[in-house]
C-alpha cells in the first residue's frame, strides 16, 4: 500500500510539498534523459529548463548546480553515509558498518534504471569522474574519525590503517559500480561490492 508522503521532519506533506517534489522529479527525469541522449557536457541548463517547462531561475531553486541534476544532493548522500556508519552498534565491525552506510546511500536512488544511467554517465564523463573523486575524498575525511574509533586506532588521522580501510571500501564501490554498468545493470550492486571486498581481503 502506498504510504502517505512525509516531510523531512516526518509530518504529512502538504500540497505545496507534494507539488515541489513532483516538479523536482520531473526536472531530474528530463535532465537524465538529455544527459543520456546527447552527453552531460553537451547539455545546457537552459535546454533542461526549457524541456522541463520551467524557468532557469526555478530550476536553480531546486538544484544548486548542473552536477546536482545528475546525482541529486551529494551533500545529503554524504550525510546519510556518515550518519548510518555512526549509528551502527558498537559490536559491528568496521567493514560491516561501512557496508551499511554504502547500502543506505544506494537506497536513495529513485529507481534501478535511474541509478544505472547515473553510474554510466559518471564513469563515462571525465568532468563527472573528477568531481566524484573530490567528493569521495571529502566523504572519507568525514568518516575517518568514526572508522578510527571503531578500529580502536590513534585519532587525528595518524594511523594509516583507518585510511586504508576507507580507501579500500570506496575502491570496491567503484569496481562494483563499473562492473554493474558493464553488465547493463544485471544483478545487485551490493552483491558485486561484497565480491570485490572479498577478493581484496582474501
SERO-4910 file (N, C-alpha, C, O; in steps of 0.05 Angstrom, whole numbers):
BEGIN
 pado doro    nc1    nc2    nc3   cac1   cac2   cac3    cc1    cc2    cc3    oc1    oc2    oc3
  Unk    A     17    -24      0      0      0      0     18     25      0     38     26     14
  Unk    A     10     44    -16     26     69    -19     25     85      7      3     90     17
  Unk    A     48     92     17     49    108     42     44    137     37     52    147     15
  Unk    A     33    151     56     29    180     54     56    194     53     74    187     69
  Unk    A     59    214     36     84    228     34     89    243     60     71    252     73
  Unk    A    115    244     67    123    257     92    144    279     85    158    277     65
  Unk    A    145    299    102    165    319    100    190    308    114    190    287    126
  Unk    A    212    324    112    237    316    125    234    313    155    248    297    168
  Unk    A    216    328    167    211    327    196    192    304    204    188    300    227
  Unk    A    181    290    184    164    267    189    135    274    189    118    256    193
  Unk    A    127    299    186     99    307    185     87    301    158    102    300    138
  Unk    A     61    297    156     49    293    129     55    316    111     54    339    119
  Unk    A     61    309     86     68    330     66     44    347     58     22    336     56
  Unk    A     47    372     55     26    390     46     24    388     15     41    376      2
  Unk    A      3    400      4      0    401    -25     25    415    -37     34    406    -58
  Unk    A     35    436    -25     58    450    -35     83    432    -35     98    431    -54
  Unk    A     86    416    -13    109    397    -12    107    377    -34    127    371    -48
  Unk    A     83    366    -39     80    345    -59     84    357    -87     96    344   -104
  Unk    A     74    381    -91     78    395   -117    108    400   -122    118    395   -144
  Unk    A    121    409   -102    150    414   -104    165    388   -110    184    388   -127
  Unk    A    158    366    -97    171    341   -102    167    331   -130    185    321   -143
  Unk    A    142    333   -140    136    325   -167    152    341   -188    162    331   -207
  Unk    A    153    368   -183    168    385   -201    198    377   -201    210    376   -222
  Unk    A    209    372   -177    237    364   -175    242    338   -191    262    335   -205
  Unk    A    224    318   -188    227    293   -201    225    296   -232    239    283   -247
  Unk    A    207    314   -241    205    319   -270    230    332   -281    239    324   -303
  Unk    A    241    351   -266    266    364   -276    289    343   -277    304    342   -296
  Unk    A    291    326   -256    312    306   -255    309    286   -278    329    280   -291
  Unk    A    285    277   -283    280    258   -305    287    271   -332    299    257   -349
  Unk    A    280    296   -336    287    310   -361    317    312   -364    328    307   -386
  Unk    A    330    320   -343    359    324   -344    373    297   -350    391    296   -367
  Unk    A    365    276   -337    377    250   -341    373    240   -369    391    229   -381
  Unk    A    349    245   -380    344    237   -408    362    252   -427    373    240   -446
  Unk    A    365    278   -423    382    294   -441    411    286   -439    425    284   -458
  Unk    A    420    282   -414    448    274   -410    453    248   -424    475    244   -436
  Unk    A    434    229   -423    438    203   -435    437    205   -466    453    192   -479
  Unk    A    419    221   -476    416    223   -505    439    238   -519    447    230   -541
  Unk    A    449    260   -506    468    276   -521    494    282   -506    512    296   -516
  Unk    A    496    272   -481    521    275   -466    517    297   -444    503    316   -448
  Unk    A    531    292   -422    529    311   -400    540    338   -407    527    359   -403
  Unk    A    565    339   -418    578    365   -423    563    380   -446    564    404   -446
  Unk    A    550    366   -463    536    378   -486    508    389   -479    496    404   -494
  Unk    A    498    382   -456    472    391   -447    474    416   -430    490    417   -411
  Unk    A    458    436   -437    458    461   -422    435    463   -402    415    450   -405
  Unk    A    439    479   -381    418    484   -362    394    496   -376    371    489   -369
  Unk    A    399    514   -395    376    527   -409    359    506   -424    335    508   -423
  Unk    A    372    487   -436    357    466   -450    341    449   -431    318    442   -436
  Unk    A    353    442   -408    338    426   -388    314    441   -378    292    429   -377
  Unk    A    318    466   -372    295    482   -362    273    484   -382    250    481   -376
  Unk    A    281    489   -407    261    492   -429    245    466   -432    220    467   -435
  Unk    A    258    443   -433    244    418   -438    229    409   -414    209    394   -416
  Unk    A    237    418   -390    222    411   -366    198    430   -361    182    426   -343
  Unk    A    197    452   -377    175    471   -375    178    489   -351    157    498   -340
  Unk    A    202    496   -343    207    514   -321    227    535   -329    241    531   -349
  Unk    A    229    557   -314    250    577   -319    276    567   -307    276    550   -290
  Unk    A    298    579   -316    324    572   -304    325    580   -275    337    567   -259
  Unk    A    312    602   -268    311    611   -241    297    591   -223    306    585   -201
  Unk    A    275    580   -233    261    559   -218    278    534   -215    279    522   -194
  Unk    A    291    526   -237    309    503   -236    330    506   -214    335    487   -199
  Unk    A    342    529   -212    363    533   -193    353    535   -164    368    532   -145
  Unk    A    326    539   -161    315    538   -134    314    509   -124    315    504   -100
  Unk    A    312    490   -143    311    462   -135    339    450   -135    345    433   -118
  Unk    A    357    458   -153    383    446   -156    404    468   -158    402    486   -174
  Unk    A    424    466   -141    444    486   -140    464    486   -163    474    507   -171
  Unk    A    470    463   -173    490    460   -195    480    441   -216    462    425   -211
  Unk    A    493    442   -239    487    422   -260    493    394   -251    478    375   -258
  Unk    A    514    391   -235    521    364   -225    499    353   -207    495    328   -207
  Unk    A    486    370   -192    464    361   -175    441    348   -191    427    331   -181
  Unk    A    439    357   -217    418    346   -234    424    317   -242    406    303   -251
  Unk    A    448    309   -239    454    281   -245    451    263   -221    437    243   -223
  Unk    A    462    270   -199    462    252   -177    446    260   -153    448    248   -132
  Unk    A    431    282   -155    416    291   -132    435    306   -113    456    316   -121
  Unk    A    426    309    -89    441    324    -69    464    308    -57    460    291    -40
  Unk    A    488    313    -67    511    297    -58    517    302    -29    527    284    -15
  Unk    A    512    326    -19    516    331     10    497    313     26    505    303     48
  Unk    A    473    309     16    454    291     30    465    263     30    463    249     50
  Unk    A    476    254      7    487    227      6    509    224     27    510    204     41
  Unk    A    527    244     28    548    242     48    538    242     76    549    228     93
  Unk    A    517    257     82    506    258    109    493    231    116    497    221    138
  Unk    A    479    219     97    467    192    102    488    171    107    486    155    124
  Unk    A    509    173     91    532    154     94    544    156    122    547    136    136
  Unk    A    551    181    130    564    185    156    545    178    179    553    165    198
  Unk    A    520    186    177    501    180    198    497    150    201    496    140    224
  Unk    A    494    136    179    489    107    180    512     92    192    509     75    209
  Unk    A    536     99    184    560     86    196    561     92    226    567     74    242
  Unk    A    557    117    234    558    124    262    537    111    279    541    108    303
  Unk    A    514    104    267    492     92    282    494     62    286    478     50    300
  Unk    A    514     50    273    517     21    276    525     13    304    540     27    317
  Unk    A    514     -9    314    521    -18    342    551    -21    345    566    -26    326
  Unk    A    560    -19    370    588    -19    376    601    -46    369    625    -47    363
  Unk    A    585    -68    369    597    -94    363    598   -101    333    607   -122    326
  Unk    A    589    -82    317    591    -86    287    619    -77    279    628    -55    286
  Unk    A    633    -94    264    660    -87    256    660    -66    234    639    -59    223
  Unk    A    683    -55    229    685    -31    212    676    -37    184    664    -20    171
  Unk    A    682    -61    173    674    -68    146    644    -69    143    633    -59    124
  Unk    A    630    -81    163    601    -83    162    588    -55    166    568    -49    154
  Unk    A    600    -39    183    590    -11    187    591      5    161    572     19    153
  Unk    A    614      3    147    617     17    122    598      6    100    587     21     84
  Unk    A    594    -20    101    576    -32     81    547    -22     86    533    -16     67
  Unk    A    539    -20    111    513     -9    118    509     19    107    488     26     97
  Unk    A    530     35    110    529     63    100    527     64     70    511     80     60
  Unk    A    542     48     56    542     47     27    514     38     17    503     49     -2
  Unk    A    503     17     30    477      7     22    456     28     26    437     30     10
  Unk    A    458     44     48    438     65     53    438     86     32    417     96     24
  Unk    A    462     93     22    464    112      0    453    101    -26    439    116    -40
  Unk    A    458     76    -32    447     64    -56    416     64    -56    404     67    -77
  Unk    A    405     62    -32    376     62    -30    363     89    -35    339     91    -38
  Unk    A    379    110    -37    369    137    -42    362    141    -71    348    160    -78
  Unk    A    372    124    -89    366    127   -118    336    123   -122    324    105   -110
  Unk    A    325    138   -140    296    137   -146    288    110   -157    267     99   -150
  Unk    A    304     98   -174    298     73   -186    323     59   -196    344     72   -198
  Unk    A    322     34   -201    345     19   -212    354     30   -238    378     32   -244
  Unk    A    335     37   -255    341     48   -282    356     74   -280    376     79   -294
  Unk    A    346     92   -262    360    118   -259    388    114   -247    406    128   -255
  Unk    A    390     96   -228    417     90   -216    436     81   -238    459     90   -238
  Unk    A    427     63   -256    444     53   -277    453     76   -295    477     77   -302
  Unk    A    435     93   -303    442    115   -321    461    134   -308    480    145   -320
  Unk    A    457    139   -282    474    157   -267    502    146   -265    522    161   -270
  Unk    A    505    121   -258    531    109   -257    545    108   -284    569    111   -287
  Unk    A    529    102   -305    540    101   -332    552    128   -340    574    130   -350
  Unk    A    537    149   -334    546    176   -341    571    183   -324    590    195   -333
  Unk    A    570    176   -298    592    182   -280    618    170   -290    639    183   -291
  Unk    A    617    144   -298    641    130   -306    650    137   -335    673    132   -342
  Unk    A    633    149   -351    639    155   -379    643    185   -384    648    192   -407
  Unk    A    642    202   -363    645    230   -367    668    240   -349    667    239   -325
  Unk    A    689    250   -362    713    257   -348    708    278   -326    718    276   -304
  Unk    A    692    299   -333    687    320   -313    672    310   -289    677    319   -267
  Unk    A    654    291   -293    639    279   -271    657    261   -254    654    260   -229
  Unk    A    675    247   -267    693    229   -252    711    246   -234    716    239   -211
  Unk    A    720    269   -244    737    286   -228    722    297   -204    732    298   -182
  Unk    A    696    304   -208    680    314   -186    675    293   -165    675    298   -141
  Unk    A    670    268   -175    665    246   -157    690    240   -140    687    234   -116
  Unk    A    713    241   -152    738    236   -136    741    257   -114    748    250    -91
  Unk    A    735    282   -120    737    303    -99    717    297    -76    724    299    -53
  Unk    A    693    290    -83    673    284    -63    680    259    -47    676    258    -23
  Unk    A    690    239    -61    698    214    -47    719    219    -26    718    208     -4
  Unk    A    738    236    -32    759    243    -13    748    258     11    756    254     34
  Unk    A    728    275      6    715    290     27    699    271     45    700    274     70
  Unk    A    685    253     33    669    233     48    688    217     66    681    211     89
  Unk    A    711    209     55    729    193     71    740    209     95    743    197    117
  Unk    A    745    234     91    754    251    114    732    253    135    738    252    159
  Unk    A    707    255    126    685    257    145    682    231    161    675    231    184
  Unk    A    687    209    148    684    182    160    708    174    177    705    156    194
  Unk    A    731    187    173    755    178    186    753    176    216    762    156    227
  Unk    A    742    196    230    741    193    260    723    170    268    729    156    288
  Unk    A    702    164    254    685    141    260    699    115    256    696     97    272
  Unk    A    714    113    235    729     89    229    751     85    250    756     63    259
  Unk    A    765    106    256    787    105    276    776     95    303    787     78    316
  Unk    A    753    106    311    741     98    337    732     69    336    735     55    356
  Unk    A    721     60    314    711     32    312    735     13    311    732    -10    321
  Unk    A    757     21    300    781      4    299    798      6    324    816    -10    328
  Unk    A    793     26    341    809     30    365    837     39    358    856     33    373
  Unk    A    840     54    336    866     64    329    870     93    339    852    105    349
  Unk    A    895    103    337    900    130    345    884    149    327    881    145    303
  Unk    A    874    171    339    858    190    325    875    210    310    899    209    310
  Unk    A    861    229    298    875    251    284    887    244    257    903    259    247
  Unk    A    879    221    246    890    213    220    919    204    220    932    205    199
  Unk    A    929    196    244    958    189    245    963    160    241    986    151    237
  Unk    A    942    144    240    945    115    236    936    108    207    913    113    200
  Unk    A    954     98    191    947     94    162    926     72    158    913     71    137
  Unk    A    922     54    178    904     32    174    875     41    170    860     29    153
  Unk    A    866     61    184    839     71    181    835     83    153    814     78    140
  Unk    A    854     98    144    852    109    117    853     86     96    839     88     76
  Unk    A    868     66    101    870     43     82    843     29     80    834     21     58
  Unk    A    830     25    103    803     13    103    783     29     87    769     18     70
  Unk    A    783     55     92    765     73     77    771     73     47    752     70     31
  Unk    A    796     75     40    803     75     11    795     49     -2    786     49    -25
  Unk    A    798     27     12    791      1      1    761     -1     -3    752    -11    -24
  Unk    A    745      8     16    716      7     14    706     23    -10    689     14    -25
  Unk    A    717     47    -14    708     64    -36    718     53    -63    705     55    -83
  Unk    A    742     41    -63    752     29    -88    735      5    -96    730      1   -119
  Unk    A    726    -10    -76    708    -33    -82    681    -23    -92    669    -36   -109
  Unk    A    671     -1    -82    647     10    -92    650     19   -121    632     14   -138
  Unk    A    673     31   -127    678     39   -155    679     14   -173    667     14   -195
  Unk    A    693     -6   -164    696    -31   -181    669    -44   -184    662    -54   -206
  Unk    A    653    -44   -163    626    -56   -165    608    -41   -184    594    -53   -201
  Unk    A    608    -14   -182    591      2   -200    599      0   -229    583     -1   -247
  Unk    A    626     -1   -234    635     -3   -261    628    -31   -273    620    -32   -296
  Unk    A    630    -52   -256    622    -78   -265    592    -79   -271    583    -92   -290
  Unk    A    576    -67   -253    547    -66   -256    539    -52   -282    521    -61   -296
  Unk    A    553    -30   -288    547    -15   -313    555    -32   -337    540    -34   -357
  Unk    A    578    -45   -336    587    -62   -358    568    -85   -363    565    -94   -386
  Unk    A    555    -94   -342    535   -116   -345    507   -106   -350    488   -121   -348
  Unk    A    504    -80   -356    479    -68   -362    459    -71   -339    435    -75   -343
  Unk    A    469    -68   -315    452    -68   -291    443    -95   -282    424    -97   -265
  Unk    A    455   -117   -292    447   -143   -282    458   -148   -254    480   -140   -247
  Unk    A    442   -162   -238    450   -168   -211    446   -145   -192    434   -125   -199
  Unk    A    457   -147   -168    454   -127   -148    482   -114   -142    502   -128   -139
  Unk    A    482    -88   -141    508    -74   -138    521    -80   -111    546    -81   -110
  Unk    A    505    -85    -91    517    -92    -65    528   -120    -64    548   -125    -50
  Unk    A    517   -138    -80    529   -165    -82    556   -163    -96    575   -176    -88
  Unk    A    558   -146   -116    583   -141   -130    603   -128   -111    627   -135   -112
  Unk    A    594   -110    -95    612    -97    -75    623   -119    -56    647   -118    -50
  Unk    A    606   -137    -47    615   -158    -29    636   -176    -43    656   -184    -30
  Unk    A    632   -181    -69    652   -197    -84    679   -183    -85    700   -195    -81
  Unk    A    677   -157    -92    702   -141    -94    717   -140    -67    741   -143    -66
  Unk    A    702   -136    -46    715   -134    -20    727   -161    -11    749   -162      0
  Unk    A    713   -183    -17    723   -209    -11    749   -215    -26    767   -227    -15
  Unk    A    751   -206    -51    775   -210    -67    798   -195    -55    821   -205    -54
  Unk    A    793   -171    -46    815   -154    -34    824   -165     -7    848   -166     -1
  Unk    A    804   -174      9    811   -183     36    820   -212     36    830   -222     57
  Unk    A    818   -225     14    827   -253     13    809   -273     27    815   -297     28
***
